[in-house]
Amino acid sequence: QVQLVESGGGLVQPGGSLRLSCVASGFSLSSYALNWYRQTPGKERELVAAIASFGDNTIYADSVRGRFTISRDNDKNTAYLQMNNLEPEDAAVYYCGVEGMTRGQGTKVTGSS
């Protein structure tokens, strides 16, 4: 069964950090580019970051560039999103996905004032 499972979300204060993980099963993640998205109620889903299959090319949304880092470990069939200097606007449900194949159920990042 093709599946992606996210973890690592939680409550974070402004300026804090979190690392999200995305574990793939049922297929080899190394063959695919991997995207991280986020969504909040009433807003469209936003592409946060993407990484090519061998990690040699990455892209970031303007809103997170310089604060977030996407990476992958193909030996572990896992991708990551390191989020630093978090802002209240970063609170959302974060999903990882392979375009046209599958996405996970999401992990929630909640801001604390």
Secondary structure, DSSP 8 states (H G I E B T S, - for coil): --EEEEE--EEE-TT--EEEEEEEESS-GGGS-EEEEEE-TTS--EEEEEE-TTSS-EEE-TTTBTTEEEEEEGGGTEEEEEE-S--GGG-EEEEEEETTTEE---EEEEE--
